[in-house]
Amino acid sequence: MANFNEILNYFLGIVFIIIIFSLAYAYLKPHLLHKRRPVSTLLLKTSYLLYLLVLLIIVYLSALVNGGLEKVFFGIEFFAFLVVLFVPTIGIFARKLGQFSKKREGYNYFFTGVNCISIVAILVMYFI
């Protein structure tokens, strides 16, 4: 039987996932697409939101169900997890920088691929 603190941790974890995902959705506004490059913009935004959802669920399961991130991702996997944690987020924030404005479509497709590879990497590291 779970005690009150464990139930509260599970509940707060779910609330945390909902808040973080809602903030990311509000920031990205996937329903607003660029007029000249709607396909690449849609792919980038949806792949990032899917990546973020998978990441939040894996962190939730690792932290609360499996005893902590250090037990699930140990050794070199932890450093790979940190890379997978930060690279897609840096990519989504850096897309507004001026030096990428002329090459935005290629940039969007590149980071769509990075997001998809990050999803696969997170799932492989968690389940294997």
MODELLER restraints for C-alpha pairs under 7 A, 6 or more apart:
rsr = mdl.restraints
at = mdl.atoms
rsr.add(forms.Gaussian(group=physical.xy_distance, feature=features.Distance(at['CA:10:A'], at['CA:64:A']), mean=6.92, stdev=0.5))
rsr.add(forms.Gaussian(group=physical.xy_distance, feature=features.Distance(at['CA:13:A'], at['CA:60:A']), mean=6.43, stdev=0.5))
rsr.add(forms.Gaussian(group=physical.xy_distance, feature=features.Distance(at['CA:17:A'], at['CA:56:A']), mean=6.10, stdev=0.5))
rsr.add(forms.Gaussian(group=physical.xy_distance, feature=features.Distance(at['CA:21:A'], at['CA:53:A']), mean=6.96, stdev=0.5))
rsr.add(forms.Gaussian(group=physical.xy_distance, feature=features.Distance(at['CA:28:A'], at['CA:45:A']), mean=6.65, stdev=0.5))
rsr.add(forms.Gaussian(group=physical.xy_distance, feature=features.Distance(at['CA:30:A'], at['CA:42:A']), mean=6.57, stdev=0.5))
rsr.add(forms.Gaussian(group=physical.xy_distance, feature=features.Distance(at['CA:30:A'], at['CA:45:A']), mean=5.83, stdev=0.5))
rsr.add(forms.Gaussian(group=physical.xy_distance, feature=features.Distance(at['CA:30:A'], at['CA:46:A']), mean=7.00, stdev=0.5))
rsr.add(forms.Gaussian(group=physical.xy_distance, feature=features.Distance(at['CA:33:A'], at['CA:41:A']), mean=6.28, stdev=0.5))
rsr.add(forms.Gaussian(group=physical.xy_distance, feature=features.Distance(at['CA:33:A'], at['CA:42:A']), mean=6.60, stdev=0.5))
rsr.add(forms.Gaussian(group=physical.xy_distance, feature=features.Distance(at['CA:34:A'], at['CA:41:A']), mean=6.59, stdev=0.5))
rsr.add(forms.Gaussian(group=physical.xy_distance, feature=features.Distance(at['CA:37:A'], at['CA:105:A']), mean=6.59, stdev=0.5))
rsr.add(forms.Gaussian(group=physical.xy_distance, feature=features.Distance(at['CA:40:A'], at['CA:105:A']), mean=6.00, stdev=0.5))
rsr.add(forms.Gaussian(group=physical.xy_distance, feature=features.Distance(at['CA:40:A'], at['CA:108:A']), mean=5.58, stdev=0.5))
rsr.add(forms.Gaussian(group=physical.xy_distance, feature=features.Distance(at['CA:40:A'], at['CA:109:A']), mean=5.98, stdev=0.5))
rsr.add(forms.Gaussian(group=physical.xy_distance, feature=features.Distance(at['CA:41:A'], at['CA:108:A']), mean=6.35, stdev=0.5))
rsr.add(forms.Gaussian(group=physical.xy_distance, feature=features.Distance(at['CA:43:A'], at['CA:112:A']), mean=6.33, stdev=0.5))
rsr.add(forms.Gaussian(group=physical.xy_distance, feature=features.Distance(at['CA:44:A'], at['CA:108:A']), mean=5.57, stdev=0.5))
rsr.add(forms.Gaussian(group=physical.xy_distance, feature=features.Distance(at['CA:44:A'], at['CA:109:A']), mean=6.84, stdev=0.5))
rsr.add(forms.Gaussian(group=physical.xy_distance, feature=features.Distance(at['CA:44:A'], at['CA:111:A']), mean=6.66, stdev=0.5))
rsr.add(forms.Gaussian(group=physical.xy_distance, feature=features.Distance(at['CA:44:A'], at['CA:112:A']), mean=4.85, stdev=0.5))
rsr.add(forms.Gaussian(group=physical.xy_distance, feature=features.Distance(at['CA:47:A'], at['CA:112:A']), mean=5.93, stdev=0.5))
rsr.add(forms.Gaussian(group=physical.xy_distance, feature=features.Distance(at['CA:47:A'], at['CA:115:A']), mean=5.97, stdev=0.5))
rsr.add(forms.Gaussian(group=physical.xy_distance, feature=features.Distance(at['CA:47:A'], at['CA:116:A']), mean=6.65, stdev=0.5))
rsr.add(forms.Gaussian(group=physical.xy_distance, feature=features.Distance(at['CA:48:A'], at['CA:115:A']), mean=5.95, stdev=0.5))
rsr.add(forms.Gaussian(group=physical.xy_distance, feature=features.Distance(at['CA:51:A'], at['CA:115:A']), mean=6.08, stdev=0.5))
rsr.add(forms.Gaussian(group=physical.xy_distance, feature=features.Distance(at['CA:51:A'], at['CA:119:A']), mean=5.48, stdev=0.5))
rsr.add(forms.Gaussian(group=physical.xy_distance, feature=features.Distance(at['CA:54:A'], at['CA:119:A']), mean=6.82, stdev=0.5))
rsr.add(forms.Gaussian(group=physical.xy_distance, feature=features.Distance(at['CA:62:A'], at['CA:68:A']), mean=5.37, stdev=0.5))
rsr.add(forms.Gaussian(group=physical.xy_distance, feature=features.Distance(at['CA:62:A'], at['CA:69:A']), mean=5.38, stdev=0.5))
rsr.add(forms.Gaussian(group=physical.xy_distance, feature=features.Distance(at['CA:62:A'], at['CA:72:A']), mean=6.27, stdev=0.5))
rsr.add(forms.Gaussian(group=physical.xy_distance, feature=features.Distance(at['CA:63:A'], at['CA:69:A']), mean=5.49, stdev=0.5))
rsr.add(forms.Gaussian(group=physical.xy_distance, feature=features.Distance(at['CA:72:A'], at['CA:126:A']), mean=6.73, stdev=0.5))
rsr.add(forms.Gaussian(group=physical.xy_distance, feature=features.Distance(at['CA:77:A'], at['CA:125:A']), mean=6.97, stdev=0.5))
rsr.add(forms.Gaussian(group=physical.xy_distance, feature=features.Distance(at['CA:84:A'], at['CA:118:A']), mean=5.61, stdev=0.5))
rsr.add(forms.Gaussian(group=physical.xy_distance, feature=features.Distance(at['CA:88:A'], at['CA:114:A']), mean=6.69, stdev=0.5))
rsr.add(forms.Gaussian(group=physical.xy_distance, feature=features.Distance(at['CA:88:A'], at['CA:115:A']), mean=5.89, stdev=0.5))
rsr.add(forms.Gaussian(group=physical.xy_distance, feature=features.Distance(at['CA:91:A'], at['CA:111:A']), mean=6.50, stdev=0.5))
